[in-house]
């Protein structure tokens, strides 16, 4: 490995040796640090002695002999200073996305102007590569946590102000008087609620089921150490919700009053703990993903589009996308958020997710089992257009625009031809879902539609993984909820005890979507309506309730007599109130 030494003389005449770190060496170091964090060898941002020892050993075993603790400390400081500058600059800005392929933060030119105006030195990051930013973000972002979850030294040293506390843990329920919690121990471990069950195989099953498997019988936990750790976390999280009433002058104590705890203080800690192996993962989840919106998935009702007038589906079928577009599965919002909390792309390009102390690696060949997608074709980078493709935006757009609106402001999908508009709808709602601006025609949209229409074979697994990481890192709504259900099923995750959201009419892309898209049937042929259609795709079918679907065939939702009676009574009450 390329590693050089630089020798310098100090004032005493002796010599000291500096290590010249390479990108490959940094990668090994950062991965070793992340492994030690997962083992609990970093407490409150500081490494334990054992943590440093393990990191040095990992470097030596990777062929970097001669490196010592001081080398690790010095390099960590350099990397962290570099990361801190970038994190503080881009952390609170919208419109920027770090590209894992180019190692650059990317945005439109007008978006760059604002941070450069405030801080001119920020201009260098338009061209300077930022290697391993995702690993540094994973490693150090939690050290800069602030807000309601941040703990000061006084908080750590102050014991919880409670006399008795009871936690309902099902079969393991217990009442006890708490002992002084050991927060160093709590930093490394998370209280365990019953873990989801997995198949024993590490490889995906060839025949995944579309329905969750039956739960397997798990043994009750009997470890006293695990029980004590569960007590520690539960008591600490509950301490802030237990208050005492005092007299106005504060001289005497009134009766104790138990304030109902916040959901995130106890119940959700115990509920979500089964998904995580360390406390740090739970903190990341609560800070960045617990309240993150999950995009409701769309499912293409393929049989409908065989009717006269539709042609766009043939282009999608040529790309091999029909099975992926029709993934008809319920989704689990909590599991989607947990999935994104621990998702990353490995140096060899695999999608890796850790759930319940199990690491899932999705390799190239696994995408065929999961979604019938071949890991083959041109690999595209989000936000970039390869020069060798000779893409001409003006020509591409002109081929998609309706003749009756040529020469107008072409920023809305209402100006597209029928099949181009349907292709765009599939792009923004299923292939590369986004949470807003679905009716706007972006440059990336035009480029991707042009590729699909010209039968350029795209590596869809590669593109989907990039979009997953982009949404994870940029606080965007979380897409691919039904794909995540399929992944968990294929890898043997027991979903029978999870809260499922069944698919309803608002999740289907089919006949009921046509009116919103200004598409109507004339003499048996589907055609586009008049120009300047006022409907926005962002609001498509939001007013429709989500109905359970069995067998993949949606049914019309009719109000019951009870619902009608309730509506009538509610209207009468409103009238009486207004009098």
C-alpha positions as CSV (number, residue, x, y, z in Angstrom):
1,X,0.0,0.0,0.0
2,X,1.2,3.5,-0.8
3,X,2.4,4.8,2.4
4,X,5.3,7.2,2.8
5,X,7.3,8.6,5.7
6,X,8.6,12.1,6.1
7,X,11.4,12.7,8.6
8,X,11.9,16.2,10.2
9,X,14.4,17.5,12.7
10,X,13.4,19.1,16.0
11,X,15.3,21.7,18.0
12,X,17.2,19.1,20.0
13,X,18.7,17.6,16.9
14,X,16.7,14.3,17.2
15,X,14.4,13.2,14.4
16,X,10.7,12.4,14.4
17,X,8.8,10.6,11.8
18,X,5.5,11.7,10.2
19,X,3.1,9.3,8.4
20,X,1.7,10.3,5.0
21,X,-1.8,9.0,5.0
22,X,-3.5,7.9,1.8
23,X,-7.2,7.7,0.9
24,X,-7.0,3.9,1.3
25,X,-5.5,4.2,4.7
26,X,-8.2,6.7,5.8
27,X,-10.8,4.2,4.7
28,X,-9.3,1.4,6.8
29,X,-9.0,3.8,9.8
30,X,-12.6,5.1,9.6
31,X,-14.0,1.6,9.3
32,X,-12.0,0.4,12.2
33,X,-13.3,3.3,14.3
34,X,-16.9,2.7,13.4
35,X,-16.5,-1.0,14.4
36,X,-15.2,0.1,17.8
37,X,-18.1,2.5,18.3
38,X,-20.5,-0.4,17.7
39,X,-18.6,-2.3,20.4
40,X,-19.1,0.5,22.8
41,X,-15.4,1.6,23.0
42,X,-16.2,5.3,22.7
43,X,-18.0,7.0,25.6
44,X,-19.2,10.6,25.4
45,X,-17.0,11.2,22.3
46,X,-13.8,9.8,23.9
47,X,-12.1,6.5,23.0
48,X,-11.4,4.0,25.7
49,X,-7.9,2.5,26.0
50,X,-9.2,-0.7,24.6
51,X,-10.7,1.1,21.7
52,X,-7.4,2.6,20.7
53,X,-5.7,-0.7,21.1
54,X,-8.2,-2.4,18.8
55,X,-8.0,0.3,16.2
56,X,-4.2,0.1,16.1
57,X,-4.4,-3.7,15.9
58,X,-6.9,-3.4,12.9
59,X,-4.5,-1.1,11.1
60,X,-1.6,-3.4,11.6
61,X,-3.5,-6.5,10.5
62,X,-4.5,-4.6,7.3
63,X,-0.8,-4.2,6.5
64,X,-0.1,-0.8,8.0
65,X,2.6,-2.0,10.3
66,X,4.4,0.6,12.5
67,X,1.3,2.8,13.2
68,X,0.8,3.6,16.9
69,X,-1.8,5.3,19.0
70,X,-0.3,8.8,18.4
71,X,-0.6,8.3,14.7
72,X,-4.3,7.4,15.1
73,X,-5.0,10.4,17.3
74,X,-3.3,12.9,15.0
75,X,-5.0,11.6,11.9
76,X,-8.4,11.5,13.7
77,X,-7.9,15.2,14.6
78,X,-7.1,16.1,10.9
79,X,-10.0,14.2,9.5
80,X,-12.4,15.5,12.2
81,X,-11.4,19.1,11.6
82,X,-12.0,18.7,7.9
83,X,-15.3,17.0,8.4
84,X,-16.4,19.7,11.0
85,X,-15.8,22.5,8.4
86,X,-17.9,20.7,5.8
87,X,-20.6,19.6,8.2
88,X,-21.1,23.0,9.6
89,X,-21.3,24.5,6.2
90,X,-23.7,22.2,4.5
91,X,-25.5,20.6,7.5
92,X,-28.3,23.1,7.6
93,X,-28.6,24.0,3.9
94,X,-31.2,22.6,1.6
95,X,-30.6,21.8,-2.1
96,X,-27.1,20.2,-1.5
97,X,-26.5,16.5,-1.9
98,X,-23.2,14.7,-1.4
99,X,-22.4,12.5,-4.4
100,X,-20.7,9.3,-3.3
101,X,-19.3,8.7,-6.8
102,X,-17.8,12.1,-7.5
103,X,-17.1,12.8,-3.8
104,X,-18.5,16.3,-4.2
105,X,-21.4,18.3,-2.7
106,X,-23.6,19.0,-5.7
107,X,-26.3,21.7,-6.3
108,X,-27.6,24.1,-8.9
109,X,-25.5,27.2,-9.5
110,X,-28.0,29.5,-7.9
111,X,-28.0,27.4,-4.8
112,X,-24.3,27.7,-4.4
113,X,-24.3,31.5,-4.5
114,X,-25.8,32.0,-1.1
115,X,-23.3,30.0,1.0
116,X,-20.4,31.5,-1.0
117,X,-21.7,35.0,-0.4
118,X,-21.7,34.4,3.4
119,X,-18.5,32.4,3.4
120,X,-16.3,32.9,0.3
121,X,-14.0,30.0,1.3
122,X,-16.9,27.7,0.7
123,X,-16.3,27.9,-3.1
124,X,-13.5,25.5,-2.9
125,X,-15.9,22.6,-2.0
126,X,-17.4,22.9,-5.4
127,X,-14.3,21.3,-6.8
128,X,-12.4,19.7,-3.9
129,X,-13.1,16.0,-3.4
130,X,-14.4,14.9,0.0
131,X,-13.5,11.3,0.4
132,X,-15.3,9.1,2.9
133,X,-17.7,11.9,4.0
134,X,-20.4,9.3,4.6
135,X,-18.2,7.4,7.1
136,X,-17.1,10.6,8.9
137,X,-20.7,11.7,9.1
138,X,-21.7,8.4,10.7
139,X,-18.7,8.5,13.0
140,X,-18.9,12.1,14.4
141,X,-22.3,13.6,13.7
142,X,-23.7,12.2,16.9
143,X,-21.0,14.0,18.9
144,X,-22.5,17.3,17.9
145,X,-26.1,16.4,19.0
146,X,-27.9,19.2,20.7
147,X,-31.4,19.9,21.9
148,X,-33.7,18.0,24.2
149,X,-31.6,14.8,24.1
150,X,-28.2,16.5,24.9
151,X,-26.8,15.7,28.3
152,X,-24.5,17.9,30.3
153,X,-22.0,16.7,32.9
154,X,-24.4,17.8,35.6
155,X,-27.1,15.7,34.1
156,X,-24.9,12.7,34.1
157,X,-23.8,13.1,37.7
158,X,-27.3,13.8,39.1
159,X,-29.2,10.7,40.2
160,X,-32.8,10.4,38.9
161,X,-35.4,11.9,41.3
162,X,-37.7,8.9,41.7
163,X,-38.6,6.7,44.6
164,X,-40.3,3.8,42.9
165,X,-40.9,2.9,39.3
166,X,-42.6,0.1,37.5
167,X,-42.1,-1.0,33.8
168,X,-44.4,-3.4,32.1
169,X,-42.1,-5.8,30.2
170,X,-44.7,-8.5,29.5
171,X,-43.4,-11.8,30.8
172,X,-40.4,-10.2,32.3
173,X,-42.4,-7.6,34.2
174,X,-40.8,-6.5,37.6
175,X,-41.3,-3.9,40.3
176,X,-38.2,-2.6,41.9
177,X,-36.4,0.2,43.7
178,X,-33.8,1.6,41.3
179,X,-30.1,1.5,41.9
180,X,-27.7,4.3,40.9
181,X,-27.5,3.9,37.1
182,X,-24.2,3.2,35.4
183,X,-24.3,5.4,32.3
184,X,-21.0,4.2,30.9
185,X,-22.6,0.7,30.6
186,X,-25.8,2.2,29.1
187,X,-23.8,3.9,26.4
188,X,-22.6,0.6,25.0
189,X,-25.8,-1.4,25.3
190,X,-29.4,-0.9,24.6
191,X,-32.3,-2.6,26.6
192,X,-33.6,-5.5,24.7
193,X,-37.3,-6.1,23.9
194,X,-38.0,-9.4,22.1
195,X,-36.1,-9.5,18.8
196,X,-37.6,-10.2,15.4
197,X,-36.9,-13.7,14.1
198,X,-34.7,-14.5,11.2
199,X,-34.0,-17.4,9.0
200,X,-30.7,-19.0,9.7
201,X,-29.4,-18.4,6.1
202,X,-27.4,-15.3,5.3
203,X,-28.5,-15.4,1.7
204,X,-31.9,-14.4,0.3
205,X,-34.6,-17.0,-0.2
206,X,-35.3,-17.8,-3.8
207,X,-39.1,-17.8,-3.2
208,X,-40.1,-14.9,-1.0
209,X,-43.6,-14.8,0.3
210,X,-45.8,-11.8,-0.2
211,X,-47.3,-12.3,3.3
212,X,-45.5,-12.1,6.6
213,X,-44.4,-15.4,8.0
214,X,-45.8,-16.7,11.3
215,X,-43.9,-15.7,14.4
216,X,-41.5,-18.2,15.9
217,X,-41.6,-19.0,19.6
218,X,-38.8,-17.1,21.3
219,X,-37.4,-17.9,24.7
220,X,-37.9,-15.5,27.5
221,X,-34.8,-13.5,28.5
222,X,-33.4,-14.6,31.9
223,X,-30.1,-12.8,32.0
224,X,-29.8,-10.6,35.1
225,X,-27.3,-8.4,33.4
226,X,-29.6,-7.7,30.5
227,X,-32.4,-7.0,33.0
228,X,-30.2,-4.5,34.9
229,X,-29.3,-2.7,31.6
230,X,-33.0,-2.5,30.7
231,X,-33.7,-0.9,34.1
232,X,-30.9,1.6,33.7
233,X,-32.2,3.0,30.4
234,X,-35.9,3.0,31.4
235,X,-35.3,4.7,34.7
236,X,-33.1,7.4,33.2
237,X,-35.5,8.2,30.4
238,X,-38.4,8.3,32.9
239,X,-36.7,10.5,35.5
240,X,-37.5,13.8,33.7
241,X,-41.2,13.0,33.7
242,X,-41.5,12.4,37.5
243,X,-42.1,15.7,39.3
244,X,-42.8,16.8,42.8
245,X,-45.3,19.6,43.7
246,X,-44.0,22.2,46.1
247,X,-45.8,25.0,48.1
248,X,-45.5,28.5,46.7
249,X,-42.5,29.2,48.9
250,X,-41.0,25.9,48.2
251,X,-40.5,24.9,51.9
252,X,-42.7,21.8,52.2
253,X,-43.4,19.0,49.8
254,X,-46.8,18.1,48.6
255,X,-48.0,14.7,47.4
256,X,-46.1,13.2,44.5
257,X,-47.7,13.7,41.1
258,X,-46.8,11.4,38.2
259,X,-46.7,13.3,35.0
260,X,-47.5,11.1,32.0
261,X,-44.2,10.4,30.2
262,X,-43.6,11.4,26.7
263,X,-43.9,8.6,24.2
264,X,-40.3,8.9,23.2
265,X,-39.1,8.7,26.8
266,X,-40.0,5.1,27.7
267,X,-42.4,3.2,25.5
268,X,-40.7,3.9,22.2
269,X,-37.2,3.2,23.7
270,X,-38.4,-0.2,24.7
271,X,-40.3,-0.8,21.5
272,X,-37.5,0.2,19.1
273,X,-34.6,-1.3,21.1
274,X,-35.1,-4.7,19.5
275,X,-33.9,-3.2,16.2
276,X,-30.6,-1.7,17.4
277,X,-27.3,-3.1,18.7
278,X,-26.0,0.1,20.3
279,X,-27.4,3.1,22.1
280,X,-25.7,5.3,19.5
281,X,-27.9,3.8,16.7
282,X,-31.0,4.6,18.8
283,X,-29.9,8.2,19.3
284,X,-29.3,8.6,15.5
285,X,-32.7,7.1,14.9
286,X,-34.5,9.4,17.3
287,X,-32.6,12.5,16.1
288,X,-32.7,12.0,12.3
289,X,-35.4,9.4,11.4
290,X,-38.0,9.0,14.1
291,X,-40.2,11.9,12.8
292,X,-39.1,11.6,9.2
293,X,-42.0,11.3,6.7
294,X,-42.3,8.0,4.8
295,X,-43.5,8.3,1.2
296,X,-46.6,6.2,0.6
297,X,-45.6,3.8,-2.2
298,X,-47.3,3.6,-5.6
299,X,-48.0,0.4,-7.4
300,X,-48.6,0.3,-11.2
301,X,-51.7,-1.7,-12.1
302,X,-50.1,-3.1,-15.3
303,X,-53.2,-4.9,-16.7
304,X,-55.0,-1.6,-17.1
305,X,-52.4,-0.2,-19.4
306,X,-52.8,-2.8,-22.2
307,X,-55.7,-0.7,-23.5
308,X,-55.6,1.3,-26.7
309,X,-53.6,4.5,-26.6
310,X,-51.0,3.4,-24.0
311,X,-47.4,2.8,-25.2
312,X,-45.2,4.0,-22.4
313,X,-45.4,0.7,-20.6
314,X,-43.6,-1.1,-23.4
315,X,-40.5,1.1,-22.8
316,X,-40.6,0.2,-19.1
317,X,-41.0,-3.5,-19.9
318,X,-37.9,-3.3,-22.2
319,X,-36.0,-2.0,-19.1
320,X,-37.2,-5.1,-17.2
321,X,-39.1,-3.0,-14.7
322,X,-42.5,-4.6,-14.7
323,X,-42.1,-6.8,-11.6
324,X,-40.5,-3.9,-9.7
325,X,-43.3,-1.5,-10.6
326,X,-45.9,-3.9,-9.4
327,X,-44.6,-4.8,-5.9
328,X,-47.9,-5.1,-4.2
329,X,-47.1,-5.4,-0.5
330,X,-48.1,-3.6,2.7
331,X,-45.5,-1.4,4.3
332,X,-44.3,-0.7,7.8
333,X,-43.4,2.9,8.6
334,X,-41.3,2.2,11.7
335,X,-39.3,-0.5,9.9
336,X,-38.7,1.9,6.9
337,X,-37.2,4.5,9.3
338,X,-35.0,1.9,11.0
339,X,-33.9,0.6,7.6
340,X,-32.7,4.1,6.6
341,X,-31.0,4.7,10.0
342,X,-28.6,1.8,9.4
343,X,-28.4,1.7,5.6
344,X,-25.1,2.4,3.8
345,X,-23.3,1.4,0.6
346,X,-20.1,-0.6,1.2
347,X,-16.8,0.2,-0.6
348,X,-17.5,-2.7,-3.0
349,X,-20.9,-1.3,-3.9
350,X,-23.2,-3.5,-1.8
351,X,-26.2,-2.2,0.1
352,X,-25.7,-3.0,3.8
353,X,-28.4,-2.7,6.5
354,X,-28.0,-3.7,10.2
355,X,-31.2,-4.6,12.0
356,X,-31.4,-6.4,15.3
357,X,-27.7,-7.1,15.4
358,X,-27.8,-8.8,11.9
359,X,-26.0,-7.3,9.0
360,X,-27.8,-7.8,5.6
361,X,-25.6,-7.4,2.5
362,X,-27.4,-7.1,-0.8
363,X,-25.0,-8.1,-3.5
364,X,-25.4,-7.7,-7.2
365,X,-27.1,-11.0,-7.9
366,X,-29.5,-10.6,-4.9
367,X,-31.5,-7.8,-6.7
368,X,-32.9,-10.4,-9.1
369,X,-34.3,-12.4,-6.2
370,X,-35.6,-9.3,-4.5
371,X,-37.2,-7.3,-7.3
372,X,-36.3,-9.2,-10.6
373,X,-33.9,-6.4,-11.4
374,X,-30.6,-7.2,-13.2
375,X,-27.5,-5.5,-11.9
376,X,-26.5,-4.6,-15.4
377,X,-26.5,-1.5,-17.7
378,X,-25.1,2.0,-17.6
379,X,-24.4,3.2,-14.1
380,X,-25.6,6.8,-13.7
381,X,-24.7,9.3,-10.9
382,X,-27.4,11.4,-9.5
383,X,-27.3,14.9,-10.8
384,X,-24.7,14.3,-13.6
385,X,-25.1,13.7,-17.3
386,X,-22.3,11.7,-19.0
387,X,-20.9,13.6,-22.0
388,X,-20.5,10.5,-24.1
389,X,-24.3,10.1,-24.2
390,X,-24.6,13.3,-26.3
391,X,-27.7,14.5,-24.5
392,X,-29.4,17.6,-26.0
393,X,-32.0,18.9,-23.5
394,X,-33.8,21.2,-26.1
395,X,-34.2,18.4,-28.6
396,X,-35.2,15.9,-26.0
397,X,-37.8,18.2,-24.6
398,X,-39.2,19.2,-28.0
399,X,-40.0,15.5,-28.7
400,X,-42.1,15.3,-25.5
401,X,-44.1,18.6,-25.8
402,X,-47.6,18.8,-27.2
403,X,-47.9,20.7,-30.4
404,X,-50.6,23.1,-29.1
405,X,-48.3,24.4,-26.3
406,X,-45.0,24.8,-28.2
407,X,-43.2,28.0,-27.4
408,X,-44.8,28.5,-24.0
409,X,-43.1,28.2,-20.5
410,X,-42.5,24.5,-20.3
411,X,-41.9,23.8,-16.6
412,X,-45.1,21.8,-15.9
413,X,-45.8,18.2,-16.9
414,X,-49.3,19.3,-18.1
415,X,-47.5,20.3,-21.4
416,X,-46.3,16.8,-22.1
417,X,-47.8,14.3,-24.5
418,X,-49.9,11.6,-22.9
419,X,-47.4,8.8,-22.9
420,X,-44.6,11.1,-21.9
421,X,-46.7,12.3,-19.0
422,X,-47.4,8.8,-17.9
423,X,-43.8,7.9,-18.1
424,X,-42.9,11.0,-16.0
425,X,-45.5,10.0,-13.4
426,X,-44.0,6.5,-13.2
427,X,-40.5,8.1,-12.7
428,X,-41.4,10.6,-9.9
429,X,-43.7,8.2,-8.0
430,X,-42.2,4.8,-8.3
431,X,-38.7,4.7,-9.9
432,X,-37.2,7.7,-8.2
433,X,-39.9,9.0,-5.7
434,X,-39.8,12.5,-4.3
435,X,-42.0,14.1,-1.7
436,X,-42.9,17.3,-3.6
437,X,-42.7,19.1,-6.9
438,X,-44.0,16.0,-8.7
439,X,-45.8,18.2,-11.3
440,X,-42.6,20.1,-12.2
441,X,-40.4,19.1,-15.1
442,X,-36.8,19.0,-13.8
443,X,-33.7,18.6,-15.9
444,X,-33.0,15.2,-14.4
445,X,-36.5,14.2,-15.3
446,X,-36.0,15.1,-19.0
447,X,-32.7,13.3,-19.1
448,X,-34.1,10.1,-17.6
449,X,-37.2,10.1,-19.8
450,X,-34.9,10.6,-22.8
451,X,-32.8,7.6,-21.8
452,X,-35.9,5.3,-21.3
453,X,-37.5,6.4,-24.6
454,X,-34.2,5.7,-26.4
455,X,-33.9,2.2,-24.9
456,X,-30.7,3.0,-23.0
457,X,-30.3,0.1,-20.6
458,X,-30.0,1.5,-17.1
459,X,-28.5,-0.2,-14.0
460,X,-31.6,0.3,-11.8
461,X,-30.3,-1.3,-8.6
462,X,-27.3,1.0,-8.7
463,X,-29.6,4.0,-9.2
464,X,-32.0,3.0,-6.5
465,X,-29.2,2.6,-4.0
466,X,-27.9,6.1,-4.7
467,X,-31.4,7.5,-4.3
468,X,-31.7,5.7,-0.9
469,X,-28.5,7.3,0.3
470,X,-29.4,10.7,-1.1
471,X,-32.8,10.7,0.8
472,X,-31.1,9.4,4.0
473,X,-28.4,12.1,4.0
474,X,-30.5,15.1,3.0
475,X,-33.5,14.9,5.4
476,X,-35.9,14.0,2.5
477,X,-39.0,11.8,2.8
478,X,-38.1,8.2,2.8
479,X,-39.1,6.3,-0.4
480,X,-39.3,2.6,-1.5
481,X,-41.4,1.5,1.5
482,X,-42.9,-1.6,-0.3
483,X,-39.4,-2.5,-1.7
484,X,-38.1,-2.5,1.9
485,X,-40.9,-4.8,2.9
486,X,-39.8,-7.2,0.1
487,X,-36.2,-7.0,1.3
488,X,-37.1,-7.9,4.9
489,X,-39.3,-10.8,3.7
490,X,-36.6,-12.2,1.5
491,X,-34.0,-12.1,4.3
492,X,-36.3,-13.9,6.7
493,X,-37.6,-11.0,8.9
494,X,-40.7,-11.9,10.8
495,X,-43.2,-9.1,10.2
496,X,-46.3,-10.7,11.8
497,X,-46.0,-8.6,15.0
498,X,-45.3,-5.3,13.2
499,X,-47.9,-2.5,12.4
500,X,-48.7,-2.8,8.7
501,X,-50.3,-0.2,6.5
502,X,-52.3,-2.0,3.8
503,X,-52.5,-0.6,0.3
504,X,-55.6,1.3,-0.8
505,X,-56.8,3.2,-3.9
506,X,-54.5,6.1,-3.2
507,X,-51.5,3.7,-3.6
508,X,-52.4,2.5,-7.1
509,X,-51.4,3.9,-10.4
510,X,-54.2,2.8,-12.7
511,X,-57.7,3.8,-14.0
512,X,-58.6,6.2,-11.2
513,X,-55.4,8.1,-11.8
514,X,-56.4,9.1,-15.3
515,X,-58.8,11.9,-14.5
516,X,-56.2,13.6,-12.3
517,X,-53.8,13.4,-15.2
518,X,-56.3,14.9,-17.7
519,X,-56.5,11.6,-19.6
520,X,-59.9,10.4,-20.9
521,X,-61.4,7.6,-23.0
522,X,-62.8,8.6,-26.3
523,X,-64.4,5.9,-28.5
524,X,-62.5,3.3,-26.6
525,X,-59.1,5.0,-27.0
526,X,-57.4,6.8,-24.1
527,X,-56.4,10.3,-25.0
528,X,-55.1,13.5,-23.4
529,X,-57.6,16.2,-22.6
530,X,-57.3,19.9,-23.3
531,X,-54.2,22.0,-22.6
532,X,-53.4,23.9,-19.4
533,X,-54.8,21.2,-17.1
534,X,-55.2,22.7,-13.7
535,X,-54.8,19.5,-11.6
536,X,-51.6,19.0,-9.7
537,X,-50.1,15.5,-9.4
538,X,-49.0,16.3,-5.9
539,X,-52.6,16.2,-4.8
540,X,-53.5,13.0,-6.7
541,X,-56.2,11.0,-4.8
542,X,-55.3,12.5,-1.4
543,X,-58.9,12.6,-0.6
544,X,-59.4,8.9,-1.0
545,X,-59.2,6.7,2.1
546,X,-56.6,3.9,2.2
547,X,-58.6,0.7,1.9
548,X,-57.2,-2.8,2.6
549,X,-56.5,-4.8,-0.5
550,X,-56.6,-8.5,-0.8
551,X,-55.2,-10.4,-3.7
552,X,-53.9,-7.2,-5.3
553,X,-57.4,-6.1,-6.6
554,X,-58.6,-2.8,-5.2
555,X,-62.3,-2.5,-4.4
556,X,-64.5,0.6,-4.3
557,X,-65.0,2.1,-0.8
558,X,-68.6,2.7,0.0
559,X,-69.7,4.5,3.2
560,X,-71.6,2.4,5.7
561,X,-74.9,3.4,7.2
562,X,-73.2,4.1,10.5
563,X,-70.7,6.5,8.8
564,X,-73.6,8.3,7.0
565,X,-75.5,8.7,10.2
566,X,-72.4,10.0,12.0
567,X,-71.9,12.6,9.2
568,X,-75.5,13.7,9.5
569,X,-75.4,14.1,13.3
570,X,-72.1,16.0,13.0
571,X,-73.7,18.4,10.5
572,X,-76.7,19.0,12.8
573,X,-74.4,19.7,15.8
574,X,-72.4,22.2,13.7
575,X,-75.6,24.0,12.7
576,X,-76.8,24.2,16.3
577,X,-73.4,25.6,17.3
578,X,-73.6,28.4,14.7
579,X,-77.0,29.5,15.9
